Amino acid sequence: MQQGQLQASVPMNGAIIPPRISVIIPALNEEETIAAVVRAIPAQLVDEVIVVDNGSTDRTAERAQQTGASVVIESRRGYGRACRAGVLAAAEAGILVFLDGDGSDCPDLMDRLLGPILAGTHDFVIGSRLRGQREPGSMNAAQALAGRIAGILLKLVYGVAYSDMCPFRAIRSDALKNLGMKEETYGWNLEMQMRAAQAGLRILEVPVDHRRRAGGRSKVSGNMLGTIRAASRILLTFVRVLRAPRQA
């Protein structure tokens, strides 16, 4: 198998079996939205949906199970921990798709992320909310600014052009496993982008639409303390990954 290609199974009749596609949805207290998010995922595109309940105190896990999604419990809170738990649960996947469980991402656009990977032209495809259509109030100024600043810095350091740290993304599972991800909280998305650039993955950013959350309250932008915590974690992640020895 050449680097940058998915290994497909070839049965006796010669037909090529496409890679298994798993969708991972980290969720914390999203009982109002999680069922609608799971049902909006194009069933013809994916093989399984994994909802990672990250210590919810409501009925998030129950609502997800009612839709037929697989539910993984990760009681230690932290966005990165939840993502990692989903990756471990999707052990047979060839491609992993990540999106949020609050209804702000648009699962009907998932083919934009999967197409380039299935075609074999890219390893990591990330959505850009700033390049797509945004519903008024779906992103605050701090979120948009953070994405632009991170994009400028990563362009200077790695020569890779990002405009956002959007959670809606797809990546070859073997490529992700080789990145050596360590972040356990909100810096997970930035770490993935930085390590993907360091590793020389074939990266593509595509415009995706973005909506206001469909219910509940944001853990990041819903209050000033959450925003400060997320921003500080992202900054620490940037410094840590930048200073860490690059993997061979």
BELLIN-V903311 format. One record per backbone hydrogen bond with DSSP energy under -0.5 kcal/mol. CO is the residue of the C=O (numbers start at 1). NH is the residue of the N-H. Records with the same first field share a line. If there is no record, write none. Layout:
BEGIN
CO=NH + NH
END
This chain:
BEGIN
2=5
6=8
9=11 + 17
11=14
15=11 + 17
16=18
17=9
20=22 + 94 + 95
21=47 + 48
22=97
23=50
24=26 + 99
25=52
26=101
27=54
30=33 + 34
33=37
34=38
35=39
36=40
37=41
38=41
41=43
42=45 + 46
48=23
49=51 + 70
50=25 + 52
51=53 + 72
52=27 + 54
53=55 + 74
59=63
60=64
61=65
62=66
63=67
64=67 + 69
65=68
70=51
72=53 + 74
75=77
78=82
79=83
80=84
81=85
82=86
83=87
84=88
85=89
86=90
88=91
89=91
90=93
94=173
95=22
96=171
97=24
98=169
102=214 + 215
104=211
105=107
106=109
107=110
109=112 + 113
110=113 + 114
111=115
112=116
113=117
114=118
115=119
116=121 + 122
117=120
123=172
124=204
125=170
126=206
127=129 + 166
128=132 + 208
132=134
133=210
135=138
140=144
141=145
142=146
143=147
144=148
145=149
146=150
147=151
148=152
149=153
150=154
151=155
152=156
153=157
154=158 + 159 + 160
155=159
160=162
167=169
168=127
169=98
170=125
171=96
172=176
173=177
174=178
176=179
177=180
184=81
185=188
187=191
188=192
189=193
190=194
191=195
192=196
193=197
194=198
195=199
196=201
197=200
201=203
202=123 + 124
204=126
206=128
210=135
220=223
223=227
224=228
225=229
226=230
227=231
228=232
229=233
230=234
231=235
232=236
233=237
234=238
235=239
236=240
237=241
238=242
239=243
240=244
END
